[in-house]
Amino acid sequence: ASKDGATPLRVTAVGSVANVILDWVLCRRYPGQAAGASGAASALAALISGVYLFHRLKQQGLFPRPLVLPRRRDIRPFLSFAGPVFLLLIVKSATFTQMTAYASGLITTEAAAHQLFVSLLFLTGVAVGTPLSWAAQSFMPESLQPQVEVDSDGESGEAKASLKKRVDPVTCLRALLIVAAGCSGLAGVTVMLSLRFGTFLFTRDAEVVAAMLSPGPVVALIVFVMLYPMFLVLEGTLIAARKLRLAFVLSSLFLGCNASLFYLLRRLHCLSLGALWGASAASLLLTVAASFLVAVRVCDQVPRQDSPRSSRVRLLRRP
C-alpha cells in the first residue's frame, strides 16, 4: 500500500537465509528427527522475519502508536475484504493440492517429476507473479478511482493538477501486463535452462530426470509458468478494484476446469504427467483470457475526466 517493494524483499530474504541456516544446523544436530527439525527451523525463520518486519515498520513510522484494539464496527469492513482474499488463497491451494492428488496416481517416476515441476513453478512463475500482483494492488487503486472535475479558484488549481497526473486505468493495466509478459518470458527461459543444465540440483535419479525431460511435460510446464504471472497480475487488478467476487469466480473457474479435465483424463485412462500439466495449462489459459476481459471491462467502467460520465464536484471555500 505504501509502494515500498524493498522492505518486503528484505523481509523475505532474511527469512529465507535464516531458514537455510537453521535447517542446516538443526537437521545436523537431530538427524533422526529431520522432519521435526525442519519444521522448527521454518517456525524460527518466520519468527525472525516477523521481528525484522516489526523493526522496519517502527523505523519508517508505519507501526501504529499507541496500539489500539479494533472496535466491533472496525472488524466488519476488514472481514469484508480479508475474507474473500483468504478464500482466493484457499482456492489456489486447493488447485495445487488437486494436481498433486491426481499426480500421486501416476507411476513413481512421474509422481516424483511432478513434485519437482511444482518446485520449479514456485521458484519461477509464483516468485515472479506474486510481486507483480502486489504491484497491481498498490498502483491500480489510484487509477481506478473516478476522476472528478473541480470548479473553484485557488486550491482547485492544485487539485486539477493532481487529477491530470492520474494515470488512466487501462494504461496502468497495459503497463503491468507488459512487465508481466517480460517477466513471464524470463521465467520460461529459467525453466528451460534449469531443465537443460540444472536437473542435478533437484535429483540424480536417472529415471526421474528422463520423466522431467520428456517433451510433452516440459512444454506444458513452460506454458503454465509463463501464464501464471499474467493470472496473478489480473487477479491483483480485480482485488485493487474491490471486485473480490469476480476474482473468486475466476479462481474457481480455474479449479473447476482442472477438476473436470483431470476426471475426464482418468476415466479415459489417459492421465499422464504431460496430460496433467497440459490440462492445467489449458485451464489456466482459459482463466487468463476470462480474467483479461473482466479486468479490461472493469477499467473501462471508470469514468474519465474528459468523459461525459465523469462526475463534477464543486469545492466551496470556507469563509
N, C-alpha and C positions, 0 to 999 in steps of 0.2 A: 504493500500500500504506500510506503514511503519511497518507492522506486530505488531502494538500496539493494542491489544484487550482490554486492561484495560480502556483506555480513552473512547472509545465508550460505554463501560459498565457503567462507572461513569456518562457520559452524560445522558444515558437512565435512570439511577437510579435517578439522580437529577430531570429530567423532570417528572418521574412517581410520586415521592414524592411530588413535587410541585403541580402536577395535583390533587392528592388526597386531599392535604391540602386546595388548592384553591376551589375545588369542595365543600368541607365541609363548608368552610367559606361563599362562595358566594351563595350557594343554601339555607343555613340557613338564610342568610341576605335577599335574594329575593325569597321567596318560591313560589310566584305567577308567577315568570318568570324563572323557573328552567332550561328550555332548553337554554335560552339565558345566564344564569349564568354559566351553564356547558360549553357552547361554549367559553365564556370569560375566564373561568379557563383554558381550553385547550390551548387557544391562549397565555395566560400569561405564562403557563408552557413551551410552546415551546420557547417563548422569553427568559425565564430564562435558559433553557438548551442551547440555542444558544449563550448566553452571556458567559456561563461557558465553552463551547467548544472554543470560541474565546480566552478566557483567557488561556486555556490549550495549544492551538496552539502557542500562544505567548511565554508561558513558555518553550516549547520544541523547539522553534526556527523554527517552521514549517510555521508560517504565513509570507507571502512574504513582504519584506521591501526593497525598497519602493513599495507600491501597484501600479502596472502599469495596466492600462486598456488594455484589449486584442485588438490586431490589427485584421483587417479583415482576414488576412491569418491564424490567430490563431483560428478563430471561426470554420472554416470548419472541421479541424481534431477533434475538440471537439464534434461538432454535429454528425459527422460520427460515434462516439462511443456512445455518450449520447442519441442520437435519438433512435436507436434500443433498448437500455436498457430501455428507457422510454416506448417504445411500449410493451416490456415484462411486465412491471408493469401494463400497461393498460389491456393487455390480461388476466393477473391473476386476476385483479379487476373485469373484465367482467365475468370471470368464476364464482367467488363467487356471483356476482350480479345475474347471471343467476340462480344459485342454489336457492338463496333467492326468486327470482321471481316465480319459479315453486313451492317452498315451500309455498308461500302465497296462492296458490290454494288448499292447504290441509285444513283439519279441524283445528279449532283454537288451540287445544292442541298440535297437531303435528307441526303446524307452530311455536308455542312458543318453543317446544322442539328443533326444527331445529335451532332457534336463539341461544339457549343455547349450542347446539353442535358446532356451529361456534365459540362461545366464548371459548369452551374447545379446539378446534383446534388451535386457535390463542395463547392460553396460553401454549400449549404443542408443537404441531408439528411445527408451524411457529416460536415460540420462540426458539426452538432448531435448526431448519433448517436454519434460517437466519444467525446466526453466522458461521455456517458451510459453507454456501455459501460465506461469506466474507473470510473465511479461504482459500477456494479453489481459490478465486480471488487473494489472497495475495501470496500463496505459489506455485501455479501451473505455473505462468508465467516464473519463473526461470527454472523450469524443462522442459517447453515446448520450450524454446529457443534451436535452433540446437546447438549441441556440436561441437566444432572445434578442430582440431589437430594443434599444434603450432610447427613450425620448426625454432628455432633460439636459441641463447645462452643467458645466463644471465637472463634477465627479463622473458624469456619464462618459466623458471622453476616455478616461482610463478603462471604464467598463467595456466601451466599444472596442478599444484596442485589445483587451484581453479576449473578447469574443472573436476578433479577426484572427488571432493566433491559434484558435482552437482548430485542431486537425479534423477534417471530415472523417466520419467513422469508416466509410468504405476505403478511403485512402489509408487509414491506420491498419485496417484489416488486410489490405493488399500488401502493405509493408511487412506485416507479421508473417503472412503466407510466403512472401519471397524469401525472408530469412529462414523460415521453416523449411522451404524447399532446398535451400543451400545446405542447411544442417542435416536434412534427410539424406541428401546425396553423400555428405561426409560420413554419416552413419552407415550407409550401404557400402561405401568403399572400405570402411573399417572392418565390417563383417567379412567382406571378400578377402581382405588381406589377412585377417585373423584365421580364416579357414584355410587359406593358401599356405601361410607360413607359421602360424602360431597354434596349431592344434595340440602341440606338446604341452602348452600351458594349461590345457583342460584335461587331457587324458593321454595315456600312452598305450591304451588298448587298441590294437590294430583293427579289430572288427568294429569297434565304436567309431574310430576315425573314418573307416570306409563308409559307414552309415551316414556320418556327418557330411562327407564329401560327395554323396550321391547328388547328381544334378537337380533332380526334381525338388527335394527338400531344400537345397541351397537357394534355388531361385525363389521358392515360396517364402523362405525366411527373409531374404533381402527385400522382397516386395513388402512384406509385413513390417519390417524395420523402417523402411522408408515412408510408409503410410502412417505409422503410429504418431510421430511428431506432429503431422498435419492434423490428425484427430484431436490431439491434446490442445493444440492452438485454437481450433474451432470450439472445442468444449470450454476452454478458458474464456473465449469471447462471449459465449452464452452465459457463463457464470457472471462475467462482468456486467452483462445486460440484465442480470437477475431473471433470466429465463431458465430457471432451475428445472422446471417440469419438462421443458423441451430437452434439456441436456440429459435428464434422467431417461426420457423416452428413447433418445438416440443411443445411449449406452445400453439400454435394454434391447434395442434393435440388434446391436452387435451380439449380445449374449444370446438372443433368441435365434438369430441366423446361424450362429455357431452350433447351438444345440440341435437345430433341425438338420443341418448338414452332417454333423457327426453321427447322429442317429441313423440317417439315411445311409451313410457310408458303411456303418457297422452292419446294418440289416442286409446290405448288398454284398457284404464280405469284401469290401474294397478299402477298408481302413488301413492306411499305412502312414509312415512318417511324412512322406511327401503329400499324401492326400489330406492328412490332418492340418498341416501348415498351409496347404493350398486352399482348403476350405476356410481357414481362419483369415487368410489374406483376402479372399473374395468377400467374406462378411465385412471385413474392415473397409474394403474399397467401397462397398455399398453404403456403409455408415458414414465414411468421409464425404461421399458425394451428397448424401442427405444432409449432413451437418453443414456443408458448404452452402447449399441452397437456403437452409434455415438461417444461417448466420448473415448471409447477404440480405435476406429479407428483413431481418431484424435491423441491420444497419440502414437499409433504405427507409425504414419507417421513422427514423429520427428526423424531425423537421430541421431544415437548414435555414440559415439566416436569410438567404435570398429566395426562399420558398414561400409561396402564399400561405402555406400551412403554419409557418413559423409564428410563434406567439409574440405579442407585444407587451412589454412591461414598462410602465411609466414610473420612473423614480422621482419622488417628490422630495424637495429639500426640506429639511427640518427648519422651522422658524427659529 
